[in-house]
Amino acid sequence: YAVAIEAVDDIHISAAFAEVDQDTGNVLSYGFLPEPTYLDPGDGSLIDIGSSALDVNTSGQIVGTVQNFPLGVDNSSVYKATLWNDDGNGYSRVQLPELTGASYSSAKGINTQGDIVGTTTTSAGTRAIYWDAATMSVTDLNSPATEALGWELQWANDINDNGQIVGRGLLDKVDRGFLYDITTQEITAIPLVDPTVGNMGIQINANGRVVGDAWNGEDYPYGEDADIYTAYSWVSPGLDPELYPSATGNTASVFGINDSDAAVGLSIVPDASLPLPEGVATLWESDADGIIQAIDLQNEIPSKPNYTLKNAIDINNDGWITAQASKFRKGNYTRHTLLLVPNGEAASAAFAMSVIPEPSSLGLLAVGVLGFTLRTRR
């Protein structure tokens, strides 16, 4: 099983990976993914610029973004969509083709076959894009047909093995989530639930169930004047989206769903004094009556060692969860990626923990996404 992670130090973020045992979750190997280098003008040494790993499929293919030189016109690095392939003896990097005139691109989702979706910026604006696995050619999902319907498709976030793509764009100039079928080119607007006025599709499982976030304003979803910001799930064609409850009684955001419709994300703790919201890693599952319950994962892991879960990033078809956590050590809080493996009903804690090690000299680990059935593709 492969886990894609992002390692963070004081300078930049670098994409990394870990191979874990499919029975125990123990880490077998780990390391950085290759990224572009450039010559430091100061001492002439080769320096990695930075990269980001955003998704991984059952074959261990990882997609994301790398930073390239030369610098962009605004003195920022140029970001390029990238695919990393597991060659058996390590990972190799392929820079994905771009639309003509692209100044930025990012690969956000990959399915079992290797089809990839993402986003790019060109003179025409922000565009949702698709790479076909067979040819690796890039396609703008916007067309005269979508434009005639009032759509501007901007971000494609995920694709399942049926070629269903979810993302976010503008429908009649208003933020709206979409479901797009790559075969039929049919597009469906994800319905809104009162009182929300905007939404986006984040992930889709093999059953066609979409999860995403919805909101009713443009301000922060926490603090004294918090806007409504909530997670939802939805199946097309079907009823209105079902809103996920929050484990904190306030707001929630969803990141992943498996083929059993179990979803993970975070519930947000309201605190007007904080510059950024505190999060509670959350699992959403249906009870015996079919009612979705919000489960605070902090209460489902061993008390020692003392990790504080911040959010849950992804869940596979075996119920394994990747989570971001912090730990107080030597006077500072450090961030880590944890793999939560179900213990079984007889265990004292619902999940056992496996800590993804820190590659090389980087001291902090942030986001982890599961590759064995990642984005629930099996």
URUR-V555600 format. One record per residue. N is the residue number from 1. RES is the residue in one letter. SS is DSSP state (A for helix, B for strand, O for the rest). Layout:
N_RES_SS / N_RES_SS
//
This chain:
1_Y_O / 2_A_B / 3_V_B / 4_A_B / 5_I_B / 6_E_B / 7_A_B / 8_V_B / 9_D_O / 10_D_O / 11_I_O / 12_H_O / 13_I_B / 14_S_B / 15_A_B / 16_A_B / 17_F_B / 18_A_B / 19_E_B / 20_V_B / 21_D_O / 22_Q_O / 23_D_O / 24_T_O / 25_G_O / 26_N_O / 27_V_B / 28_L_B / 29_S_B / 30_Y_B / 31_G_B / 32_F_B / 33_L_O / 34_P_O / 35_E_O / 36_P_O / 37_T_B / 38_Y_B / 39_L_B / 40_D_O / 41_P_O / 42_G_O / 43_D_O / 44_G_O / 45_S_O / 46_L_B / 47_I_B / 48_D_B / 49_I_O / 50_G_O / 51_S_B / 52_S_B / 53_A_B / 54_L_B / 55_D_B / 56_V_B / 57_N_O / 58_T_O / 59_S_O / 60_G_O / 61_Q_O / 62_I_B / 63_V_B / 64_G_B / 65_T_B / 66_V_B / 67_Q_B / 68_N_B / 69_F_B / 70_P_B / 71_L_B / 72_G_O / 73_V_O / 74_D_O / 75_N_O / 76_S_O / 77_S_B / 78_V_B / 79_Y_B / 80_K_B / 81_A_B / 82_T_B / 83_L_B / 84_W_B / 85_N_B / 86_D_B / 87_D_O / 88_G_O / 89_N_O / 90_G_O / 91_Y_B / 92_S_B / 93_R_B / 94_V_B / 95_Q_B / 96_L_O / 97_P_O / 98_E_O / 99_L_O / 100_T_O / 101_G_O / 102_A_O / 103_S_O / 104_Y_B / 105_S_B / 106_S_B / 107_A_B / 108_K_B / 109_G_B / 110_I_B / 111_N_O / 112_T_O / 113_Q_O / 114_G_O / 115_D_O / 116_I_B / 117_V_B / 118_G_B / 119_T_B / 120_T_B / 121_T_B / 122_T_B / 123_S_O / 124_A_O / 125_G_B / 126_T_B / 127_R_B / 128_A_B / 129_I_B / 130_Y_B / 131_W_B / 132_D_O / 133_A_O / 134_A_O / 135_T_O / 136_M_O / 137_S_O / 138_V_B / 139_T_B / 140_D_B / 141_L_O / 142_N_O / 143_S_O / 144_P_A / 145_A_A / 146_T_A / 147_E_A / 148_A_A / 149_L_O / 150_G_O / 151_W_B / 152_E_B / 153_L_B / 154_Q_B / 155_W_B / 156_A_B / 157_N_B / 158_D_B / 159_I_B / 160_N_O / 161_D_O / 162_N_O / 163_G_O / 164_Q_B / 165_I_B / 166_V_B / 167_G_B / 168_R_B / 169_G_B / 170_L_B / 171_L_B / 172_D_O / 173_K_O / 174_V_B / 175_D_B / 176_R_B / 177_G_B / 178_F_B / 179_L_B / 180_Y_B / 181_D_B / 182_I_O / 183_T_O / 184_T_O / 185_Q_O / 186_E_O / 187_I_B / 188_T_B / 189_A_B / 190_I_O / 191_P_O / 192_L_O / 193_V_O / 194_D_O / 195_P_O / 196_T_O / 197_V_O / 198_G_B / 199_N_B / 200_M_B / 201_G_B / 202_I_B / 203_Q_B / 204_I_B / 205_N_O / 206_A_O / 207_N_O / 208_G_O / 209_R_B / 210_V_B / 211_V_B / 212_G_B / 213_D_B / 214_A_B / 215_W_B / 216_N_O / 217_G_O / 218_E_O / 219_D_O / 220_Y_O / 221_P_O / 222_Y_O / 223_G_O / 224_E_O / 225_D_O / 226_A_O / 227_D_O / 228_I_O / 229_Y_B / 230_T_B / 231_A_B / 232_Y_B / 233_S_B / 234_W_B / 235_V_B / 236_S_O / 237_P_O / 238_G_O / 239_L_O / 240_D_O / 241_P_O / 242_E_B / 243_L_B / 244_Y_O / 245_P_O / 246_S_O / 247_A_O / 248_T_O / 249_G_O / 250_N_O / 251_T_B / 252_A_B / 253_S_B / 254_V_B / 255_F_B / 256_G_B / 257_I_B / 258_N_O / 259_D_O / 260_S_O / 261_D_O / 262_A_O / 263_A_B / 264_V_B / 265_G_B / 266_L_B / 267_S_B / 268_I_B / 269_V_B / 270_P_O / 271_D_O / 272_A_O / 273_S_O / 274_L_O / 275_P_O / 276_L_O / 277_P_O / 278_E_B / 279_G_B / 280_V_B / 281_A_B / 282_T_B / 283_L_B / 284_W_B / 285_E_B / 286_S_B / 287_D_O / 288_A_O / 289_D_O / 290_G_O / 291_I_O / 292_I_B / 293_Q_B / 294_A_B / 295_I_B / 296_D_B / 297_L_A / 298_Q_A / 299_N_A / 300_E_A / 301_I_B / 302_P_O / 303_S_O / 304_K_O / 305_P_O / 306_N_O / 307_Y_O / 308_T_B / 309_L_B / 310_K_B / 311_N_B / 312_A_B / 313_I_B / 314_D_B / 315_I_B / 316_N_O / 317_N_O / 318_D_O / 319_G_O / 320_W_O / 321_I_B / 322_T_B / 323_A_B / 324_Q_B / 325_A_B / 326_S_B / 327_K_B / 328_F_B / 329_R_B / 330_K_O / 331_G_O / 332_N_B / 333_Y_B / 334_T_B / 335_R_B / 336_H_B / 337_T_B / 338_L_B / 339_L_B / 340_L_B / 341_V_B / 342_P_B / 343_N_O / 344_G_O / 345_E_O / 346_A_O / 347_A_O / 348_S_O / 349_A_O / 350_A_O / 351_F_B / 352_A_B / 353_M_B / 354_S_B / 355_V_B / 356_I_O / 357_P_O / 358_E_O / 359_P_O / 360_S_O / 361_S_O / 362_L_O / 363_G_O / 364_L_B / 365_L_B / 366_A_B / 367_V_B / 368_G_B / 369_V_B / 370_L_B / 371_G_O / 372_F_O / 373_T_O / 374_L_A / 375_R_A / 376_T_A / 377_R_O / 378_R_O
//
